[in-house]
Amino acid sequence: MKNLILAIVLVFSSMSLSAQSFKWGAKVNVGSPDVSLSDIKEANNHIPDVKNASLNLQLGLFARLQLLGFYIQPEAMFSNSKSELKFEDVTGEVKINKLDLPVMVGKRFLKIFRVNAGPVFSLKLSQDIKNLKGSSDEIVANYKNATIGLQYGIGLDISMITVDLRVEKGLQSISDELKIAGKSFSADQRLDQVMLAVGIKF
């Protein structure tokens, strides 16, 4: 993971020297996450219920490089997600803090409108599972240290202000297995969300 971060820093540095136009700024995202479970394998076909937080925030930095009529926009965003798992009489709250690294490629129209898409690399910083009901060891989950997703959307630039509306789709499960109330579940657990971002360019 250190190599990935170093590579992104080197890309920022080299492209900023050779690009036709370079800008950077800070932004805040408001997201509506949806952590879904599928492909559950459990003998009695009883599956956990997932309840997601209504909104979450992301804070970070972005750079924008104009090249040959297109732009490349790498970002570094600190984000968190929260969901609630329920199975039988056990209820737990799962919180994950992570660093999201989108690399968007886009095209501008009429100098203010944009369309863009690209991969997002997510690095887990920490996880916390709090049991709201039951004993302290009844929910166990090992979330992956790194996953990849896809973001796409539209944007608007007005002077120094930039606005983006994006959809994020998880391309990988963020965990391989859940253990709740002594029962193990092999599950495809993915994070999808819709995000509205507002930023300022310097």
C-alpha positions in Angstrom: 0.0 0.0 0.0 2.9 2.4 0.7 4.1 1.7 -2.9 0.7 2.7 -4.2 0.6 6.0 -2.3 4.2 6.8 -3.4 3.3 6.1 -7.0 0.3 8.4 -6.8 2.5 11.2 -5.3 5.1 10.7 -8.1 2.3 10.9 -10.8 1.0 14.2 -9.2 4.6 15.6 -9.3 5.5 14.6 -12.8 2.2 15.6 -14.4 2.1 18.9 -12.7 5.3 19.8 -14.4 4.3 18.7 -17.9 0.6 19.4 -18.0 -0.9 22.2 -20.1 -3.0 23.3 -17.1 -2.8 22.3 -13.5 -5.1 23.2 -10.6 -5.6 21.7 -7.1 -8.1 22.3 -4.3 -10.0 20.9 -1.3 -13.4 19.3 -1.4 -16.1 17.8 0.8 -18.4 14.9 -0.3 -21.8 14.0 1.2 -22.6 10.4 0.4 -25.5 8.1 0.8 -23.9 4.7 1.3 -25.5 1.3 0.7 -23.6 -1.8 2.0 -25.4 -4.8 0.5 -25.0 -8.5 1.2 -25.4 -11.2 -1.4 -24.4 -14.8 -2.1 -25.1 -15.7 1.5 -24.3 -19.4 2.3 -26.0 -20.6 5.4 -27.9 -23.9 6.0 -31.1 -22.5 7.3 -31.3 -19.6 4.7 -31.5 -17.1 7.6 -29.5 -14.1 6.5 -28.4 -10.9 8.4 -30.3 -7.7 7.8 -28.2 -4.6 6.9 -29.2 -1.1 7.8 -27.0 1.7 6.4 -26.4 5.2 7.8 -28.4 7.8 5.9 -25.4 10.1 5.1 -21.7 10.2 5.6 -18.9 12.8 4.9 -15.7 12.7 3.0 -12.9 15.3 3.2 -9.8 15.7 1.1 -7.8 17.2 -1.7 -7.9 16.9 -5.5 -5.7 17.9 -8.5 -6.9 18.6 -12.0 -4.6 18.2 -15.0 -5.7 19.4 -18.5 -4.2 17.2 -21.2 -5.1 17.1 -25.0 -8.7 18.2 -24.5 -9.3 15.9 -21.5 -8.5 16.1 -17.8 -7.2 13.7 -15.2 -8.3 14.3 -11.6 -6.7 12.3 -8.9 -8.1 12.7 -5.4 -7.2 11.7 -1.8 -10.4 11.5 0.4 -10.7 10.5 4.0 -14.0 8.7 4.4 -16.1 6.6 6.7 -19.0 4.2 6.4 -21.4 2.9 9.1 -23.8 0.1 8.9 -25.9 -2.0 11.3 -26.1 -5.8 11.2 -28.9 -7.8 12.7 -29.2 -11.5 13.0 -31.6 -13.3 15.3 -31.2 -11.5 18.7 -27.8 -10.0 17.9 -27.4 -6.4 16.6 -24.0 -4.8 15.8 -22.7 -1.5 14.5 -19.8 -1.6 12.0 -17.7 1.5 11.4 -14.9 1.6 8.8 -12.5 4.5 8.3 -10.6 4.5 5.0 -8.6 6.5 2.5 -10.3 6.7 -0.9 -8.1 7.4 -3.9 -10.2 8.1 -7.1 -8.5 8.7 -10.4 -11.0 10.3 -12.7 -10.7 10.9 -16.4 -13.1 13.4 -17.9 -14.1 15.9 -20.6 -15.3 19.5 -20.3 -18.1 21.0 -22.4 -18.8 24.7 -22.8 -16.1 25.4 -20.3 -18.3 24.7 -17.3 -19.9 21.2 -17.7 -18.0 18.0 -17.2 -18.4 14.2 -17.4 -15.9 11.8 -15.8 -15.3 8.2 -14.8 -12.5 6.2 -13.3 -11.4 3.7 -10.6 -11.3 4.4 -6.9 -8.8 2.6 -4.7 -9.8 2.3 -1.0 -7.3 1.6 1.8 -8.7 0.6 5.1 -7.4 2.7 8.0 -9.4 1.2 10.9 -12.5 -0.8 11.7 -14.7 -0.9 14.8 -17.5 -3.4 15.5 -19.8 -2.5 18.4 -22.3 -5.0 19.6 -25.5 -3.2 20.5 -27.1 -6.4 21.8 -25.6 -9.8 22.9 -22.1 -10.6 24.2 -19.0 -8.8 23.0 -17.7 -11.6 20.8 -20.9 -12.4 18.8 -20.0 -10.4 15.7 -16.7 -11.0 13.9 -15.7 -9.6 10.6 -12.3 -9.2 8.9 -12.6 -6.4 6.3 -10.0 -6.2 3.5 -7.2 -3.7 3.7 -7.6 -2.6 0.1 -10.4 -2.8 -2.5 -11.2 -1.2 -5.8 -14.4 0.3 -7.1 -15.7 2.5 -10.0 -16.9 6.1 -9.9 -18.7 8.0 -12.7 -20.7 11.2 -12.8 -21.2 14.8 -14.0 -19.7 18.1 -12.8 -20.1 21.8 -12.9 -17.4 24.5 -12.6 -18.3 28.1 -11.7 -15.2 30.3 -11.2 -13.3 28.7 -8.3 -16.2 26.5 -7.2 -16.5 22.9 -8.5 -19.5 20.7 -7.9 -19.7 16.9 -8.7 -22.5 14.4 -8.6 -21.2 10.8 -8.7 -22.2 7.2 -8.3 -19.7 4.7 -6.8 -20.0 1.0 -7.4 -18.0 -1.6 -5.5 -16.2 -4.0 -7.8 -15.0 -6.2 -4.9 -16.4 -7.5 -1.7 -15.1 -5.5 1.3 -15.1 -8.7 3.4 -14.9 -12.4 2.9 -16.7 -13.7 5.9 -19.0 -12.7 8.7 -19.5 -14.6 11.9 -22.6 -13.6 13.9 -24.0 -15.5 16.9 -21.6 -18.4 16.3 -22.7 -18.8 12.7 -20.4 -18.2 9.7 -21.6 -16.5 6.5 -19.7 -16.5 3.2 -20.9 -13.2 1.8 -20.3 -10.8 -1.0 -20.5 -7.5 0.9 -20.1 -4.4 -1.3 -20.2 -0.7 -0.7 -22.2 1.4 -3.3 -23.1 5.1 -2.9 -24.3 8.3 -4.5 -22.2 11.3 -3.6 -22.6 15.1 -4.0 -19.3 17.0 -3.7 -18.5 20.7 -3.4 -14.9 22.0 -3.7 -12.8 25.0 -4.2 -9.9 25.3 -6.7 -6.7 27.2 -5.8 
